[in-house]
Amino acid sequence: MKDKKTLPFHFSKSDIKRFISEYITEYRRLVEKSYPELKKLFPLYVNYPYRIVAYVSPRKTLLEYQPKVPNFAVNIKLVEELPKIDIKTKRYIAAFRNDYLIKIITKPKESAKQDVLRIIADYETYEESQKELAEYYERQYAEYVDDYVTYTLERYVSYVESAYDVKKETLSKQRNEIYDIVKIVDNLRGYLIEALLKSDCSALFMVFDEATQDIESSLFLAMHGRYVPANALLRRIMEMVLTALYFDDEIRKCKKGSRSHNDLCHKRDAWIQKSSRGSLSFTGEYGVLGRLIDPDTDYFAKKIMETNRQILKKTFKAYVRKLYSDLCRFVHYGGLGLTDRFSLEFAVFEERIFKEWISRVRQVFEACNILLVVKFPEVLEAYEKLESDLEPFEQVQLLTLEQHRKLMALNKEEAQ
């Protein structure tokens, strides 16, 4: 062929054109057949038709293509040196030595297949590497998060451990006061609950266990230096006990089976089940305290309290409301005066604040007991009978001796 002498090897321009044409045809066929969903990976497929220019120098050959031309075409140019690739307007398929071209020029289909498979292999390798990289970072992130969680919890546990030091100090300095509270809980559980069962105090009986658990929780918090929630629980105890007592007192006044009796029983049960239908106002003119502490009850309760302390300046109802209001400060935001100082420690023993908590426990206990025995004297009688077998130091009196005598005198006076 005439153009063989013009090339640096024994193949002609027609041989090169045929190689390129058959290579492109096979390349596109393989993509269409085997990898139609991955067409975008193959530039010689998506940019078709294109014009290919083969620059043939004495030692190397460069194949460039211009995409999206009207018709597919192949041109051969003989050059002394290969041109620099203009990436803005042209693209190249390959650049290789002529001795390699001699080896593959008769194998266009095999070359196309190898190049297609190489692109796929590179893609799969890339996908796999990306997947492995993602898994690696995910694993590293998970380990980081786990380490951070562990660190945070360890740091917090160390922070909370100060409460255990407070407990030790509280026990060493307030041993007798803590013993008194524990004894109250034990005796209430052992004897008062049975006395309630023998009386008409069904509402108080049903909430009794929860109330004693709250006393224990309040004690636990106070022993560990958490004084604010310890005091907040005292308000809950006071509300629970006096609301139950209110239901028992109101229901007892009604004739069994009457409409009023049935209505009150339904309201009591709804309240015990913590239903919104059983919600009641605790304070206020017509709240639980206002109706529970009627004038007669107020008179009896005030006289009983005054046996052990100075004369109350106001009514017993006002005293109970003041005690309740004081406890509300620990439930709602009480202002900056609620705690004396800002502390970066979880718990700090404050003997004065602990003693104030003890004082409030005794006031709540006393107020609830006085109202209970004024409304239901039979509970006091049953309770004292159950406790009579205990040694004096083991007993927990609902009323002091002087208070008991005053109650008996008042009942006798009322009977006359």
C-alpha positions as CSV (number, residue, x, y, z in Angstrom):
1,M,0.0,0.0,0.0
2,K,1.3,3.5,-1.0
3,D,1.2,5.0,2.5
4,K,3.2,2.2,4.2
5,K,6.5,4.0,3.4
6,T,5.4,7.2,5.2
7,L,4.8,5.5,8.5
8,P,7.6,4.6,11.1
9,F,6.4,1.0,11.0
10,H,5.1,-1.4,8.4
11,F,1.4,-0.8,8.9
12,S,-0.6,1.7,6.8
13,K,-2.9,4.6,7.7
14,S,-5.8,2.4,6.6
15,D,-4.7,-0.2,9.1
16,I,-4.7,2.4,11.9
17,K,-8.1,3.8,10.8
18,R,-9.5,0.2,10.8
19,F,-8.1,-0.5,14.2
20,I,-9.6,2.6,15.7
21,S,-13.0,2.1,14.0
22,E,-13.2,-1.6,15.1
23,Y,-11.9,-0.6,18.6
24,I,-14.7,2.1,19.1
25,T,-17.4,-0.2,17.7
26,E,-16.5,-3.0,20.1
27,Y,-16.0,-0.6,23.0
28,R,-19.5,0.8,22.6
29,R,-21.0,-2.7,22.0
30,L,-19.5,-4.0,25.3
31,V,-20.8,-1.0,27.2
32,E,-24.3,-1.3,25.8
33,K,-24.4,-5.0,26.4
34,S,-22.8,-5.5,29.8
35,Y,-22.8,-2.1,31.6
36,P,-25.8,-0.1,30.4
37,E,-26.5,1.3,33.9
38,L,-22.9,2.6,34.0
39,K,-22.7,4.3,30.7
40,K,-21.6,7.6,32.3
41,L,-18.3,6.0,33.3
42,F,-17.3,5.7,29.6
43,P,-16.5,9.0,27.8
44,L,-16.2,7.3,24.4
45,Y,-19.9,6.2,24.8
46,V,-21.6,9.3,26.2
47,N,-19.9,11.8,23.8
48,Y,-20.6,9.9,20.6
49,P,-20.3,10.7,17.7
50,Y,-16.8,12.2,17.8
51,R,-13.8,12.8,15.5
52,I,-10.6,11.0,16.3
53,V,-7.2,12.3,15.3
54,A,-4.2,9.9,15.4
55,Y,-1.0,11.8,15.7
56,V,1.8,9.4,14.7
57,S,5.4,10.5,15.5
58,P,8.6,8.4,14.9
59,R,8.3,6.8,18.4
60,K,4.8,7.4,19.8
61,T,1.2,7.8,18.8
62,L,-1.4,9.9,20.4
63,L,-5.1,9.4,19.9
64,E,-7.3,12.5,20.5
65,Y,-11.0,12.9,20.0
66,Q,-13.4,15.8,19.7
67,P,-16.8,14.9,21.1
68,K,-20.3,15.6,19.8
69,V,-19.4,16.2,16.1
70,P,-22.0,15.6,13.4
71,N,-20.5,12.3,12.2
72,F,-17.9,9.8,13.4
73,A,-14.6,10.2,11.6
74,V,-10.9,9.1,11.9
75,N,-8.0,11.2,10.7
76,I,-4.3,10.3,10.7
77,K,-1.6,12.9,11.0
78,L,2.2,12.3,10.7
79,V,4.2,14.5,13.0
80,E,7.8,14.8,14.3
81,E,6.6,15.5,17.8
82,L,3.3,14.9,19.5
83,P,1.2,18.0,20.2
84,K,0.4,19.2,23.7
85,I,-3.2,18.3,24.6
86,D,-5.6,21.2,24.8
87,I,-8.0,20.0,27.5
88,K,-10.4,22.9,26.8
89,T,-11.3,21.7,23.2
90,K,-9.8,18.2,22.8
91,R,-9.6,15.0,24.7
92,Y,-7.3,12.0,24.3
93,I,-8.0,8.3,24.2
94,A,-4.5,7.0,24.7
95,A,-0.9,7.8,24.2
96,F,1.5,4.8,23.7
97,R,4.7,3.8,22.1
98,N,4.6,2.6,18.5
99,D,6.1,-0.8,19.4
100,Y,3.0,-1.4,21.6
101,L,0.7,-0.2,18.8
102,I,2.3,-2.8,16.5
103,K,1.3,-5.5,19.1
104,I,-2.4,-4.5,19.4
105,I,-3.2,-3.1,15.9
106,T,-4.5,-6.5,14.8
107,K,-6.5,-7.0,18.0
108,P,-8.9,-4.1,18.3
109,K,-11.7,-6.0,20.0
110,E,-9.3,-7.5,22.6
111,S,-8.0,-4.0,23.3
112,A,-11.4,-2.5,23.6
113,K,-12.5,-5.3,26.0
114,Q,-9.4,-4.7,28.1
115,D,-10.0,-1.0,28.3
116,V,-13.7,-1.4,29.2
117,L,-12.8,-3.9,31.9
118,R,-10.1,-1.7,33.3
119,I,-12.5,1.2,33.7
120,I,-15.0,-1.1,35.4
121,A,-12.2,-2.5,37.7
122,D,-11.1,1.1,38.5
123,Y,-14.7,1.9,39.3
124,E,-15.3,-1.1,41.4
125,T,-12.0,-0.6,43.2
126,Y,-13.0,3.0,43.8
127,E,-16.4,2.0,45.1
128,E,-15.0,-0.6,47.3
129,S,-12.3,1.7,48.6
130,Q,-15.0,4.4,49.3
131,K,-17.2,1.8,51.1
132,E,-14.2,0.7,53.2
133,L,-13.3,4.3,53.9
134,A,-16.9,5.0,54.9
135,E,-17.0,1.9,57.1
136,Y,-13.7,2.9,58.6
137,Y,-14.8,6.4,59.5
138,E,-18.2,5.1,60.8
139,R,-16.3,2.6,63.0
140,Q,-13.9,5.3,64.1
141,Y,-16.9,7.7,64.8
142,A,-18.8,4.9,66.7
143,E,-15.7,4.2,68.8
144,Y,-15.2,7.9,69.4
145,V,-18.8,8.3,70.5
146,D,-18.6,5.3,72.8
147,D,-15.3,6.6,74.3
148,Y,-16.9,10.0,74.8
149,V,-20.0,8.5,76.4
150,T,-17.8,6.4,78.7
151,Y,-15.6,9.4,79.6
152,T,-18.7,11.6,80.2
153,L,-20.3,9.0,82.5
154,E,-17.1,8.4,84.4
155,R,-16.6,12.1,84.9
156,Y,-20.2,12.5,86.1
157,V,-20.0,9.5,88.4
158,S,-16.9,11.0,89.9
159,Y,-18.8,14.3,90.3
160,V,-21.8,12.5,92.0
161,E,-19.5,10.6,94.4
162,S,-19.4,13.7,96.5
163,A,-22.9,12.7,97.7
164,Y,-21.5,9.6,99.3
165,D,-19.1,11.8,101.3
166,V,-22.0,14.0,102.3
167,K,-23.9,10.8,103.5
168,K,-21.0,9.8,105.7
169,E,-20.8,13.3,107.3
170,T,-24.5,13.5,107.7
171,L,-24.6,10.1,109.5
172,S,-21.8,11.1,111.8
173,K,-23.3,14.4,112.8
174,Q,-27.1,13.8,112.6
175,R,-27.4,10.1,113.6
176,N,-30.2,10.5,116.1
177,E,-32.3,12.7,113.9
178,I,-32.0,10.2,111.0
179,Y,-32.9,7.4,113.4
180,D,-36.1,9.3,114.4
181,I,-37.2,9.5,110.8
182,V,-36.5,5.9,110.0
183,K,-38.4,4.8,113.2
184,I,-41.4,6.9,112.1
185,V,-41.5,5.2,108.7
186,D,-41.1,1.7,110.2
187,N,-43.9,2.3,112.8
188,L,-46.2,3.9,110.3
189,R,-45.8,0.9,108.0
190,G,-46.2,-1.6,110.8
191,Y,-49.0,-0.2,112.8
192,L,-50.7,3.0,111.4
193,I,-51.7,1.3,108.2
194,E,-53.4,-1.5,110.1
195,A,-55.2,1.2,112.2
196,L,-56.4,2.9,109.0
197,L,-57.7,-0.4,107.7
198,K,-59.8,-0.9,110.8
199,S,-61.3,2.6,110.4
200,D,-63.2,4.3,107.6
201,C,-60.0,5.8,106.1
202,S,-60.0,3.9,102.8
203,A,-58.5,6.7,100.7
204,L,-55.7,7.3,103.2
205,F,-55.1,3.5,103.3
206,M,-54.8,3.3,99.5
207,V,-52.1,6.1,99.3
208,F,-50.3,5.1,102.4
209,D,-47.5,3.1,100.8
210,E,-46.7,5.8,98.3
211,A,-46.6,8.4,101.0
212,T,-44.2,6.4,103.1
213,Q,-42.0,5.8,100.0
214,D,-41.9,9.6,99.5
215,I,-40.7,10.1,103.1
216,E,-37.9,7.6,102.5
217,S,-37.0,9.3,99.2
218,S,-36.9,12.7,100.9
219,L,-34.7,11.2,103.7
220,F,-32.3,9.7,101.1
221,L,-32.0,13.0,99.3
222,A,-31.4,15.0,102.4
223,M,-28.8,12.5,103.7
224,H,-26.9,13.0,100.4
225,G,-27.0,16.8,100.4
226,R,-29.8,17.2,97.9
227,Y,-31.9,19.5,100.1
228,V,-34.1,21.2,97.6
229,P,-35.8,18.1,96.1
230,A,-35.9,16.6,99.6
231,N,-38.1,19.5,100.7
232,A,-40.1,19.4,97.5
233,L,-41.2,15.9,98.3
234,L,-42.5,17.0,101.7
235,R,-45.1,19.2,99.9
236,R,-46.2,16.2,97.8
237,I,-46.5,14.1,101.0
238,M,-48.6,16.8,102.7
239,E,-50.9,17.2,99.6
240,M,-51.4,13.4,99.3
241,V,-52.2,12.7,102.9
242,L,-54.5,15.6,103.5
243,T,-56.4,15.2,100.2
244,A,-57.0,11.5,101.1
245,L,-58.1,12.5,104.6
246,Y,-60.5,15.1,103.0
247,F,-62.2,12.4,100.9
248,D,-62.4,10.0,103.9
249,D,-64.0,12.7,106.0
250,E,-66.4,13.9,103.4
251,I,-67.6,10.4,102.4
252,R,-68.1,9.4,106.1
253,K,-70.6,12.4,106.4
254,C,-72.8,11.0,103.6
255,K,-75.3,8.3,103.9
256,K,-74.0,5.2,102.2
257,G,-75.7,4.5,98.8
258,S,-76.9,8.2,98.5
259,R,-76.1,10.2,95.4
260,S,-73.7,12.4,97.3
261,H,-71.9,9.3,98.7
262,N,-71.6,7.7,95.3
263,D,-70.4,11.0,93.7
264,L,-67.7,11.5,96.3
265,C,-66.6,7.9,95.9
266,H,-66.2,8.3,92.2
267,K,-64.2,11.5,92.7
268,R,-62.0,9.8,95.3
269,D,-61.3,6.8,93.0
270,A,-60.5,9.1,90.1
271,W,-58.0,11.1,92.3
272,I,-56.4,7.9,93.6
273,Q,-56.0,6.7,90.0
274,K,-54.4,10.0,89.2
275,S,-57.0,10.9,86.6
276,S,-57.6,14.4,85.5
277,R,-61.2,14.0,86.4
278,G,-60.2,13.7,90.1
279,S,-58.0,16.8,90.2
280,L,-58.6,19.1,93.1
281,S,-57.5,22.5,94.2
282,F,-55.4,22.1,97.4
283,T,-55.5,25.7,98.6
284,G,-58.0,28.5,98.0
285,E,-61.4,29.2,99.6
286,Y,-63.0,26.0,98.4
287,G,-59.8,23.9,98.1
288,V,-59.0,20.8,100.1
289,L,-57.5,22.7,103.1
290,G,-60.5,25.1,103.2
291,R,-63.0,22.3,103.4
292,L,-61.0,19.9,105.5
293,I,-60.2,22.4,108.3
294,D,-63.7,23.6,109.1
295,P,-64.1,25.9,112.2
296,D,-64.6,23.1,114.7
297,T,-61.6,21.2,113.3
298,D,-59.6,24.4,113.4
299,Y,-60.5,25.0,117.1
300,F,-59.6,21.5,118.2
301,A,-56.3,21.4,116.2
302,K,-55.2,24.8,117.5
303,K,-55.8,23.9,121.1
304,I,-53.9,20.6,120.7
305,M,-50.9,22.3,119.1
306,E,-50.7,25.0,121.7
307,T,-50.0,22.4,124.5
308,N,-46.5,22.0,123.3
309,R,-45.6,25.5,122.0
310,Q,-46.4,29.1,122.4
311,I,-49.9,30.3,121.4
312,L,-50.5,30.3,117.7
313,K,-50.9,33.9,116.5
314,K,-53.4,32.9,113.8
315,T,-55.7,29.9,113.1
316,F,-54.5,26.4,112.7
317,K,-55.6,26.6,109.0
318,A,-53.3,29.6,108.6
319,Y,-50.5,27.7,110.2
320,V,-50.9,24.8,107.8
321,R,-51.2,27.1,104.8
322,K,-48.0,28.9,105.8
323,L,-46.2,25.5,106.1
324,Y,-47.5,24.5,102.7
325,S,-46.5,27.8,101.1
326,D,-43.0,27.4,102.6
327,L,-42.7,24.0,101.0
328,C,-43.9,25.3,97.6
329,R,-40.8,27.4,97.4
330,F,-38.8,24.2,96.8
331,V,-41.2,23.0,94.0
332,H,-41.5,26.3,92.1
333,Y,-38.6,28.6,91.4
334,G,-37.9,30.2,94.8
335,G,-35.5,32.9,93.8
336,L,-31.8,33.2,94.5
337,G,-32.3,33.1,98.2
338,L,-33.3,29.4,98.1
339,T,-29.7,28.4,98.2
340,D,-27.0,30.4,100.0
341,R,-24.3,30.0,97.4
342,F,-23.5,28.8,93.9
343,S,-21.6,25.5,94.0
344,L,-19.7,23.5,91.4
345,E,-20.0,20.4,93.6
346,F,-22.8,17.9,93.2
347,A,-23.5,17.8,97.0
348,V,-22.2,19.6,100.0
349,F,-23.1,18.9,103.7
350,E,-24.9,21.9,105.2
351,E,-25.8,21.1,108.8
352,R,-28.1,24.2,109.1
353,I,-30.1,23.3,106.0
354,F,-30.4,19.6,107.0
355,K,-31.7,20.7,110.4
356,E,-34.3,22.9,108.7
357,W,-35.4,19.9,106.6
358,I,-35.8,17.8,109.8
359,S,-37.9,20.6,111.3
360,R,-40.2,20.7,108.3
361,V,-40.6,16.9,108.4
362,R,-41.7,17.1,112.0
363,Q,-44.1,19.9,111.3
364,V,-45.7,18.0,108.4
365,F,-45.9,14.9,110.5
366,E,-47.5,16.8,113.4
367,A,-50.0,18.7,111.3
368,C,-51.2,15.6,109.4
369,N,-51.4,13.6,112.6
370,I,-53.4,16.2,114.4
371,L,-55.9,16.5,111.6
372,L,-56.1,12.7,111.4
373,V,-56.9,12.1,115.0
374,V,-59.3,15.1,115.2
375,K,-61.3,13.7,112.3
376,F,-60.9,10.0,113.2
377,P,-60.2,9.5,117.0
378,E,-60.8,5.8,116.5
379,V,-57.5,5.7,114.4
380,L,-55.5,7.0,117.4
381,E,-57.1,4.4,119.7
382,A,-56.4,1.5,117.3
383,Y,-52.9,2.7,116.7
384,E,-52.0,3.0,120.4
385,K,-53.4,-0.4,121.1
386,L,-51.3,-1.9,118.4
387,E,-48.2,-0.2,119.7
388,S,-48.8,-1.0,123.3
389,D,-46.7,-4.2,123.1
390,L,-43.6,-2.2,122.1
391,E,-41.0,-0.9,124.5
392,P,-41.4,2.9,125.1
393,F,-38.2,3.7,123.1
394,E,-39.5,1.8,120.1
395,Q,-42.9,3.6,120.0
396,V,-43.7,6.5,117.7
397,Q,-46.5,8.6,119.2
398,L,-49.0,10.3,116.8
399,L,-49.6,12.9,119.6
400,T,-47.5,13.8,122.6
401,L,-48.9,12.9,126.0
402,E,-50.0,16.5,126.6
403,Q,-51.7,16.6,123.2
404,H,-53.5,13.4,123.8
405,R,-54.8,14.6,127.1
406,K,-56.0,17.8,125.5
407,L,-57.8,15.9,122.7
408,M,-59.6,13.7,125.3
409,A,-60.7,16.8,127.2
410,L,-61.9,18.5,124.1
411,N,-63.9,15.4,123.0
412,K,-65.4,15.2,126.5
413,E,-66.3,18.9,126.4
414,E,-67.9,18.4,123.0
415,A,-69.9,15.4,124.2
416,Q,-71.4,17.5,127.0
